[in-house]
Amino acid sequence: MIRIFLLFVIPFCSFSQTVKFRQYKGETFRYRLTTEVYRNEKFASKTISISEHTVVKDTGFYSEEIKWIKQTSYTAKDTVDMDTIAQRVKAYRISLSSKGKVLLPTLTISEMVGPITDLNTFYVAISPALNAQKLSLKNKSIHNPEIRKGHFADSMVILYGIDCMQVTQQLISRSKQYSVLEAIFTPPPFLSIVPLIDTIGKKTFDSPNNIQMIIRSTGDKVNLFWGVEQFSIISKISNANGQIAEASMTNTLNLRMRYNSSRDLKTYEMEMPMIIKRSLKLELLE
């Protein structure tokens, strides 16, 4: 699921106890992203993906050029090596520097949509746009009142997808080496999406619906989902260079699903509940 923001950076003072901005130098490093998915409390899948990041000079700033080099998918039935699929992703750039951006590349490989968008979300969570670098021992919590809209359709499997969030940043702890932050993404207290059907405009769960998506089904049918999404990300940030050392995400979606709906969403075979829980871990590899 994806969030795209322009990153504005304020000057960092060496004597400040605030969280440090990302300081780039010529380097290459890798991250391992592990994702476990449960649907209606039952294990669905586990995916382990490896990304390689090379710091390069962009137009007036530094970026991370990202290549995906490995991916393995696990289900209850089998294990699938997807390295060749991961390597088909065209190299793209994101940056946490003062003039950089964290934007999604064009999504062309359906099997890689999840890892690409999830890695982006980990970066967005510590971005200056969400005020992570304003956290300090004297200012341990910041609530961002702005509504953040994420568009995550890939035009292959997810034909339409939008979610809306508000974000609260918290400084959990700070040592000599690391700062530990939590970014909490919660539904706005009011309806923040334009509902595809009247039902979505009504309150389905404890909070107003803040996510809706259309996923390709069989033939000319689609599956319509809507409901409440929320997630939190805990990030361990190096005080030396502002890099993510490790991070974890807990993502919960309480949804209703209309199965095998017509393209105009007026008819469908059945409606059912769907609870999706995702647990993710991002690790910097030595």
N, C-alpha and C positions, 0 to 999 in steps of 0.2 A: 504494500500500500504506500503512495508517494506524496512528498511535500516539497515544494520548490520555492526557494526564497533568495533574494539578493542579499548578500552579506555586507553589512557596513561595519567597519572596524574603527574604534576610537584608539588613540595612542595609549600604549601600555607604559606605565611607569615602573621602573625597576624596584622602587621601594614599596610599591603597592602590594597588598595582600589579596588582590582580586585574582580570579582565575586567569591564567595566561592565554594570550592569543597564540595561534599557531605560528611557529617560526620555522620556515622551510630552509633547507640547504640541499645541495645535490646528493640525493640518496635514493636507494631502492629498498622497499620493504614489502612484506606480505601480510595479509590478514586471513584468518580462518573464520568463516561464518557458519555456525551450526544452527539449524532450524528444526524444531520438533512441532508437529501439528496434531491436534486432537479435535475430532468432530463428535459432538454429543458424548463427550467423555471417553471416547474410544480412540486409541492410537491410530493415526492415519498415515503419517510418513515422517521421515527424518532425512534431512539433506545437509551435506557438508560441502562447502564451496571454498575455493582458495582464490583470492584476488592478488595481483601483483601491482604495486604502485611505484612509479618512477617519477621523481620530482623533476620538472622541466620548466624552463623559462617560457612564459607566455608573453602576451603583449603588455609589458610593463609590470608583470607580477609573476609569481610562481604558481604552478598547478601540479596536481597529481594526475599523471596519465595512467589509466587503469586498464589492465588486461585481466581477463578471467582465465585461469590455467587449469583448474581441476574442479570437478563436481561429481559427487556420488550420492545416489538416491537410495534410501532404504524404505521398504514397506514390510508388512507382515509376511508377504509372499516371496519377495525377491530383493536382490541388490543390483543396481544398475550403474555401470561406469559411464559417466556422461562427459568425460574430459574433452572429447572431440567436439561436443556441442558447446561446452563452455568456451573453448578456444575460437569458436566462430564469431563470438561477440567482437565487434570492431572496437579498437581502443578508443577511449573517450576520456575527457578531462573534467575534474572538479577541483575546487580550490577553497580553502578557508582563509586565504590571504585577504588583505584589506580591499583589493579590487576584484577579488574572485567571486565565483558563483558556484552553487551546488545545484546543478540542473541535471535532470535525467537525460540520457542519450535517447536517440530514437530506438524504440523497442521493436526488434525484428525477430527475436527467437523466443518463443513462448516459454520454453523450459527455463529460461534465464531471467524472466520478468521478476520473479520473487527475489532472488539474490541481489539483483541490481537495485530494485526499489528499496529493499531493506537496508542495504549498505548506505544508500542515500539518506534514509531516515536516521540512521545512527549519526551521520555527519550533521544533518540539520539540527539534531537535538543539542549539539554543543556549539551551534553557530552564533556569531554575534547578533544576527537578526533576532534571535530569541533571548538575547541579553544574558547569555551564559557568562560572559566575561565581566559582567557587573556584579556577580556574586562575590562576597568576601566574608570574612569572619564577623564583620559588622553589619553586613547586609546578606543574610543567609537565605532569603526567600524573595522571589520576584514573580508577580502574577502579570502575565501579558494579556490584556483584555481584548486584543485584536482577534478576530476570527481567522483562522488559518484554513484555507481550502486546499485540499489535495485532489488532483485529477490523476487517476491511475489506470485508465483504459489503455489497452495495448492493441486494439483493433483486430486481434487474432482470437483470443479466448475471452478476454474481458472487453465487451463491446462498449460498455459505458461504466464509469465508476467515479464517484465523488464522495469525499468525506469532509467534515468540518470539525475543527478542534479549537479549544483554548488551551494555553500552555502555562504551567507554573514551573519555575526553576527553583531548585533548592540545593544549597551546599550542605552535603551530609557530613563531610569531614575533610580535614586538610592536614597533611604531614609535610615533612621537608621535601619529599620527592613527588607526592601526588595530591591532587584534589579530587574528591569524589562528589559527583553531581547527580541529581535526579531530575529529569524532565518528565513532567506528568501531563499527558494529553487527555483532556476530558471533553465530553460533549458540552456545547454551549447550553445555557438554561432555557433557550428558546429555539424554535425551529429555524435552522440555518441553511437548509437545502431547499431547492425548488422541487417539490415531490413529483415523481413521474406519474403517479396515480393518486387519487384522493386519499386512499387508505394510508399512504406513507405520510401524509400531512397530519395524521392523527397520532396521538401518543400510544405507542405499542408497548413500551417498557417503562421503567422508572424515570427515564429522561426522554426528551424529544428525540426523534430519530435524527441521526447525524451521518448516516451512510446509506447509500443505495447503489446497486450495481446490476448490470445485465451481463450474464455469461452465456456464451454459445452452448446450445444443447444439440440434440440430434436433428438432422434435416434442417427445416426452416424454423425450428422452435428455439426458444431461449429460456433461461432460468432467471427469474427476477428475485433479488435479495434486497432487504432493507432492515434497518434496526439501529442498534446503538453500539458504537465502537469506542473503546478507550484503551490506552496503553501507557506504560511508563518505561523509561530508559535510565539505567544507572550507568554512568560513565566514569572510568578512572583515567584522569588526565595528568600527563606529565607536567610538572611545574617548570621543567627545563625548556620544553619546546611546544607545549600545548597539544601534543599528540595523544590520541586515544591509545592507552595501553591495553585496556580491555573494557568491554561494555556488555550489558545484558538488557534484553527487552522482554516484557510480558505484555501480550496483546490479547484482548478478549473481545469477541464480537457476539452479541446476542441478536439473532436474526430471525426473520420470517422468510420463507422461500416459497415462491410460486413455481412449481415444476412444469416444464414443457408448456410455457406460455406462448401465445401467438406474438408475432413481432410488434403488433400494436398494443400488446399487454392487456387486451380486453377479455381473452379467454385463457384458461389454463387447466391442467389435469387435476392438480391438487395443491393445497397449501400446507406447509409443515414448519415446525420450529427447527432451527439450526444454531447450535452453539459451537463456535470455533475458538479454540484456545491455542495460541502460538507462543512458544518459548524460544528465544534466540540468544545466542552468545557470539560476540565478536572478540577475537583474540589476535593481538599483534604477535607475529611469529619472529623469532630471533634469526 
